[in-house]
């Protein structure tokens, strides 16, 4: 028998519940600040601020990584009463990373930025979200310095409801594919796997509690609802949401069960925090075909069109091309930068480079890429002067990113572009060159977004 399912998706504020797994990350007893200094050095006063009105959950662990990615100092803020930790750091440039983990996660400490990993519970989801934040600091003077780290959530909040279910349904589980299960301190998500979440009955409806997952791996997210009936039989219905679940976004999926025989179809109503009105789409599909609502995650709806050099949703805009007074195409520049990266001409290492690009996520936004040659040319034209690059670097640093480089000992710093086949530089009148097979380059990723005025 064919069924009709109506699915509505809306972004709502999520509530939190108890976790599904015992914590591996625990705080010290008592209130205050615990500090592990690296050695004698300059005092750096580190405080925290929330990305929203949501209070920060303590304890919050603070790490200081040097330019090579090695951890040089760490400390813990254990209460809101003293929202500051002081680290002693030698002169140099540091990436400060803060992490707040509720009692349902594990933290794999490493001496290196890339090997310090946050791991989801074994079940793949949690009932409380974790948050992290980053900031860069240059320790150079004898005076103490103060740095504020902005904390933000790195997961999606999900709630699923199935309405008007038959009275003889005895249980319902929801499978979600495929969120990542680990995130390294350099922002890379990994180890994607499907999760299955139980639901509870209320009248003729079945509802999950709000649960939290890392962003999903693929451009399509599949929900499968497994219904078990009193006679022992079971039935599954799938819905494909044509977008990634992004960090910091709450989702509510509501499916309405209709027992009337008809061609199966799904109607999707999607509303996000930045969108002025829902986007409604209807899909028809036959037996064995999974499809679902459509949502263009590369379109943002905002009250004004962003300019180059602005920070939007935690991301730095480096190119803004206004098509009309109501629409603009913007290019975001990754906050992270990589050095010693090989081009596609290097057969031994190109797979590593592609993996780095494919796995990169920034504040939950995924599917980043190399700049095109056209974008690289525009970046050189806009930011090759010292004043323009300094201004951009100030914006990048304030957003918690790594500053761009123009020169190094022996010449200009060259960045990969054109799918890793070419390079460009921020030097004045810099040219696009073919990438060599034996030379290692720097890498900065970009992402295109269409912005429409509300």
ABEGO torsion letter per residue (X at the ends): XBBBBBBBBBBBBBBBBBBABBBABBBBBEBEBBBBBABBBBBBBBBBBBABABBBBOBBBBBBBBAAGBBABBBBBABAABABBBBBBBBEBBBBBBBBBBAABBBBBBABAAABBBBBBAAGBBABBBBBBBBBBBBABABBBBBBBBBBBABBBBBBBBBGBBAABABBBBBBOBBBABBBAAGBBBGBBBBBBBBBBBEABBBBBBBBBBBBABABBBBBBBBBBAAGBBBBBBBBBBBBBBBGBBBBBBBBBBABBBBBBBBBBBBBAABABBBBBBBBBBBGBBBBBBBBAABBBBABBBBBGBBBGGBBBABBBBABAABBBBBBBBABBBBGBBBAABAAAAAAAAAAAAABBBGGBBGBBBBBAAAAAAAAAAAABAAAAAAAAAAAAAAGBBBBBABBBGEBBBBBBGGGABBBBABBGBBBBBBBAABBBBBBBBBBBBBBBX
